[in-house]
Amino acid sequence: MITERAIGQLMTKWHDQDKRIAAYKEAVISDAYAHDLIIKACDVGVCGNRSIPPVLHEWREPRYDAFEGRNVWSLFNAFTEALKGNLVELPRRTEALHGLLDSYVGLN
């Protein structure tokens, strides 16, 4: 019974993640608004001020062709590329980033 419930919750999370990624890929974003969201990300604890230049660099010149689109998915990946390394903070930062970007694409 507990295992079935856990599997059901996991399946729901995967479905929600699929919807989130699709919404991020569909949501076009301008440079000006991306810059605004990067600052807001600092405000909500996604990253510190020192992380702004690396995130901007990944936004402006993504290291992977798949992230060249000017959409929220590309911005999300700019953050994840720039913030790699601190595994302790990663879950909290990712949750805060999803909260910020979900609001932008209308998932909240």
LUMNURO-229410 format. One record per residue (C-alpha): residue number from 1; x, y, z; residue in three letters. Coordinates in Angstrom, 3 decimals. Layout:
! residues N
<fipa><pos>NUM</pos><u>X</u><v>Y</v><w>Z</w><code>Ala</code></fipa>
...
This chain:
! residues 108
<fipa><pos>1</pos><u>0.000</u><v>0.000</v><w>0.000</w><code>Met</code></fipa>
<fipa><pos>2</pos><u>2.751</u><v>2.476</v><w>0.947</w><code>Ile</code></fipa>
<fipa><pos>3</pos><u>4.797</u><v>1.490</v><w>-2.104</w><code>Thr</code></fipa>
<fipa><pos>4</pos><u>1.811</u><v>1.969</v><w>-4.432</w><code>Glu</code></fipa>
<fipa><pos>5</pos><u>1.138</u><v>5.415</v><w>-2.994</w><code>Arg</code></fipa>
<fipa><pos>6</pos><u>4.808</u><v>6.387</v><w>-3.363</w><code>Ala</code></fipa>
<fipa><pos>7</pos><u>4.855</u><v>5.217</v><w>-6.981</w><code>Ile</code></fipa>
<fipa><pos>8</pos><u>1.653</u><v>7.158</v><w>-7.669</w><code>Gly</code></fipa>
<fipa><pos>9</pos><u>3.143</u><v>10.319</v><w>-6.175</w><code>Gln</code></fipa>
<fipa><pos>10</pos><u>6.309</u><v>9.835</v><w>-8.207</w><code>Leu</code></fipa>
<fipa><pos>11</pos><u>4.307</u><v>9.421</v><w>-11.418</w><code>Met</code></fipa>
<fipa><pos>12</pos><u>2.398</u><v>12.636</v><w>-10.639</w><code>Thr</code></fipa>
<fipa><pos>13</pos><u>5.689</u><v>14.495</v><w>-10.111</w><code>Lys</code></fipa>
<fipa><pos>14</pos><u>7.038</u><v>13.215</v><w>-13.447</w><code>Trp</code></fipa>
<fipa><pos>15</pos><u>3.842</u><v>14.287</v><w>-15.209</w><code>His</code></fipa>
<fipa><pos>16</pos><u>4.049</u><v>17.725</v><w>-13.575</w><code>Asp</code></fipa>
<fipa><pos>17</pos><u>7.688</u><v>18.003</v><w>-14.650</w><code>Gln</code></fipa>
<fipa><pos>18</pos><u>6.747</u><v>17.156</v><w>-18.244</w><code>Asp</code></fipa>
<fipa><pos>19</pos><u>4.101</u><v>19.906</v><w>-18.203</w><code>Lys</code></fipa>
<fipa><pos>20</pos><u>6.613</u><v>22.342</v><w>-16.697</w><code>Arg</code></fipa>
<fipa><pos>21</pos><u>9.271</u><v>21.656</v><w>-19.339</w><code>Ile</code></fipa>
<fipa><pos>22</pos><u>6.726</u><v>21.981</v><w>-22.160</w><code>Ala</code></fipa>
<fipa><pos>23</pos><u>5.494</u><v>25.308</v><w>-20.745</w><code>Ala</code></fipa>
<fipa><pos>24</pos><u>9.076</u><v>26.576</v><w>-20.392</w><code>Tyr</code></fipa>
<fipa><pos>25</pos><u>9.867</u><v>25.645</v><w>-23.990</w><code>Lys</code></fipa>
<fipa><pos>26</pos><u>6.745</u><v>27.414</v><w>-25.300</w><code>Glu</code></fipa>
<fipa><pos>27</pos><u>7.263</u><v>30.637</v><w>-23.317</w><code>Ala</code></fipa>
<fipa><pos>28</pos><u>9.311</u><v>33.075</v><w>-25.385</w><code>Val</code></fipa>
<fipa><pos>29</pos><u>11.212</u><v>35.639</v><w>-23.327</w><code>Ile</code></fipa>
<fipa><pos>30</pos><u>13.014</u><v>38.846</v><w>-24.239</w><code>Ser</code></fipa>
<fipa><pos>31</pos><u>16.517</u><v>39.685</v><w>-23.093</w><code>Asp</code></fipa>
<fipa><pos>32</pos><u>15.131</u><v>42.514</v><w>-20.964</w><code>Ala</code></fipa>
<fipa><pos>33</pos><u>12.722</u><v>40.241</v><w>-19.130</w><code>Tyr</code></fipa>
<fipa><pos>34</pos><u>15.349</u><v>37.498</v><w>-18.787</w><code>Ala</code></fipa>
<fipa><pos>35</pos><u>17.627</u><v>40.057</v><w>-17.138</w><code>His</code></fipa>
<fipa><pos>36</pos><u>14.784</u><v>41.054</v><w>-14.805</w><code>Asp</code></fipa>
<fipa><pos>37</pos><u>14.160</u><v>37.417</v><w>-13.858</w><code>Leu</code></fipa>
<fipa><pos>38</pos><u>17.861</u><v>36.904</v><w>-13.154</w><code>Ile</code></fipa>
<fipa><pos>39</pos><u>17.735</u><v>39.763</v><w>-10.630</w><code>Ile</code></fipa>
<fipa><pos>40</pos><u>14.480</u><v>38.418</v><w>-9.156</w><code>Lys</code></fipa>
<fipa><pos>41</pos><u>16.194</u><v>35.034</v><w>-8.850</w><code>Ala</code></fipa>
<fipa><pos>42</pos><u>18.787</u><v>36.680</v><w>-6.618</w><code>Cys</code></fipa>
<fipa><pos>43</pos><u>15.983</u><v>38.201</v><w>-4.547</w><code>Asp</code></fipa>
<fipa><pos>44</pos><u>14.350</u><v>34.802</v><w>-3.911</w><code>Val</code></fipa>
<fipa><pos>45</pos><u>17.615</u><v>33.014</v><w>-3.121</w><code>Gly</code></fipa>
<fipa><pos>46</pos><u>18.219</u><v>31.086</v><w>-6.323</w><code>Val</code></fipa>
<fipa><pos>47</pos><u>21.683</u><v>32.586</v><w>-6.573</w><code>Cys</code></fipa>
<fipa><pos>48</pos><u>23.863</u><v>35.320</v><w>-5.166</w><code>Gly</code></fipa>
<fipa><pos>49</pos><u>25.089</u><v>38.465</v><w>-6.870</w><code>Asn</code></fipa>
<fipa><pos>50</pos><u>28.334</u><v>36.752</v><w>-7.903</w><code>Arg</code></fipa>
<fipa><pos>51</pos><u>26.340</u><v>34.279</v><w>-9.969</w><code>Ser</code></fipa>
<fipa><pos>52</pos><u>24.785</u><v>36.959</v><w>-12.184</w><code>Ile</code></fipa>
<fipa><pos>53</pos><u>27.692</u><v>37.162</v><w>-14.687</w><code>Pro</code></fipa>
<fipa><pos>54</pos><u>27.891</u><v>33.380</v><w>-15.254</w><code>Pro</code></fipa>
<fipa><pos>55</pos><u>24.104</u><v>33.096</v><w>-15.650</w><code>Val</code></fipa>
<fipa><pos>56</pos><u>24.097</u><v>36.022</v><w>-18.099</w><code>Leu</code></fipa>
<fipa><pos>57</pos><u>26.951</u><v>34.451</v><w>-20.042</w><code>His</code></fipa>
<fipa><pos>58</pos><u>25.056</u><v>31.144</v><w>-20.330</w><code>Glu</code></fipa>
<fipa><pos>59</pos><u>21.923</u><v>33.051</v><w>-21.393</w><code>Trp</code></fipa>
<fipa><pos>60</pos><u>23.756</u><v>35.114</v><w>-24.009</w><code>Arg</code></fipa>
<fipa><pos>61</pos><u>26.075</u><v>32.354</v><w>-25.251</w><code>Glu</code></fipa>
<fipa><pos>62</pos><u>24.679</u><v>28.949</v><w>-24.301</w><code>Pro</code></fipa>
<fipa><pos>63</pos><u>27.293</u><v>26.236</v><w>-24.359</w><code>Arg</code></fipa>
<fipa><pos>64</pos><u>24.772</u><v>23.815</v><w>-25.923</w><code>Tyr</code></fipa>
<fipa><pos>65</pos><u>22.920</u><v>24.468</v><w>-29.179</w><code>Asp</code></fipa>
<fipa><pos>66</pos><u>19.714</u><v>23.056</v><w>-27.683</w><code>Ala</code></fipa>
<fipa><pos>67</pos><u>19.516</u><v>26.084</v><w>-25.362</w><code>Phe</code></fipa>
<fipa><pos>68</pos><u>19.914</u><v>28.818</v><w>-27.967</w><code>Glu</code></fipa>
<fipa><pos>69</pos><u>16.167</u><v>29.451</v><w>-28.176</w><code>Gly</code></fipa>
<fipa><pos>70</pos><u>15.014</u><v>32.579</v><w>-26.414</w><code>Arg</code></fipa>
<fipa><pos>71</pos><u>12.560</u><v>30.852</v><w>-24.143</w><code>Asn</code></fipa>
<fipa><pos>72</pos><u>12.200</u><v>30.112</v><w>-20.443</w><code>Val</code></fipa>
<fipa><pos>73</pos><u>13.686</u><v>26.641</v><w>-20.941</w><code>Trp</code></fipa>
<fipa><pos>74</pos><u>16.905</u><v>28.279</v><w>-22.170</w><code>Ser</code></fipa>
<fipa><pos>75</pos><u>16.915</u><v>30.622</v><w>-19.178</w><code>Leu</code></fipa>
<fipa><pos>76</pos><u>16.353</u><v>27.717</v><w>-16.783</w><code>Phe</code></fipa>
<fipa><pos>77</pos><u>19.310</u><v>25.927</v><w>-18.331</w><code>Asn</code></fipa>
<fipa><pos>78</pos><u>21.461</u><v>29.064</v><w>-18.120</w><code>Ala</code></fipa>
<fipa><pos>79</pos><u>20.884</u><v>28.943</v><w>-14.363</w><code>Phe</code></fipa>
<fipa><pos>80</pos><u>21.530</u><v>25.223</v><w>-14.053</w><code>Thr</code></fipa>
<fipa><pos>81</pos><u>24.765</u><v>25.434</v><w>-16.041</w><code>Glu</code></fipa>
<fipa><pos>82</pos><u>26.040</u><v>28.446</v><w>-14.101</w><code>Ala</code></fipa>
<fipa><pos>83</pos><u>25.102</u><v>27.054</v><w>-10.681</w><code>Leu</code></fipa>
<fipa><pos>84</pos><u>26.528</u><v>23.545</v><w>-10.996</w><code>Lys</code></fipa>
<fipa><pos>85</pos><u>28.651</u><v>22.365</v><w>-8.133</w><code>Gly</code></fipa>
<fipa><pos>86</pos><u>26.907</u><v>22.971</v><w>-4.798</w><code>Asn</code></fipa>
<fipa><pos>87</pos><u>24.888</u><v>19.786</v><w>-4.361</w><code>Leu</code></fipa>
<fipa><pos>88</pos><u>23.751</u><v>20.709</v><w>-0.853</w><code>Val</code></fipa>
<fipa><pos>89</pos><u>22.040</u><v>23.901</v><w>-2.058</w><code>Glu</code></fipa>
<fipa><pos>90</pos><u>20.836</u><v>22.512</v><w>-5.392</w><code>Leu</code></fipa>
<fipa><pos>91</pos><u>17.380</u><v>21.222</v><w>-4.323</w><code>Pro</code></fipa>
<fipa><pos>92</pos><u>16.437</u><v>24.460</v><w>-2.539</w><code>Arg</code></fipa>
<fipa><pos>93</pos><u>17.738</u><v>26.627</v><w>-5.372</w><code>Arg</code></fipa>
<fipa><pos>94</pos><u>15.973</u><v>24.540</v><w>-8.008</w><code>Thr</code></fipa>
<fipa><pos>95</pos><u>12.695</u><v>24.730</v><w>-6.088</w><code>Glu</code></fipa>
<fipa><pos>96</pos><u>13.009</u><v>28.515</v><w>-5.807</w><code>Ala</code></fipa>
<fipa><pos>97</pos><u>13.881</u><v>28.788</v><w>-9.503</w><code>Leu</code></fipa>
<fipa><pos>98</pos><u>10.876</u><v>26.672</v><w>-10.478</w><code>His</code></fipa>
<fipa><pos>99</pos><u>8.649</u><v>28.881</v><w>-8.331</w><code>Gly</code></fipa>
<fipa><pos>100</pos><u>9.905</u><v>32.000</v><w>-10.090</w><code>Leu</code></fipa>
<fipa><pos>101</pos><u>9.746</u><v>30.606</v><w>-13.626</w><code>Leu</code></fipa>
<fipa><pos>102</pos><u>6.442</u><v>28.779</v><w>-13.039</w><code>Asp</code></fipa>
<fipa><pos>103</pos><u>4.906</u><v>32.153</v><w>-12.163</w><code>Ser</code></fipa>
<fipa><pos>104</pos><u>6.226</u><v>33.634</v><w>-15.402</w><code>Tyr</code></fipa>
<fipa><pos>105</pos><u>4.714</u><v>30.864</v><w>-17.558</w><code>Val</code></fipa>
<fipa><pos>106</pos><u>1.443</u><v>30.740</v><w>-15.596</w><code>Gly</code></fipa>
<fipa><pos>107</pos><u>1.843</u><v>27.399</v><w>-13.817</w><code>Leu</code></fipa>
<fipa><pos>108</pos><u>1.208</u><v>28.797</v><w>-10.327</w><code>Asn</code></fipa>
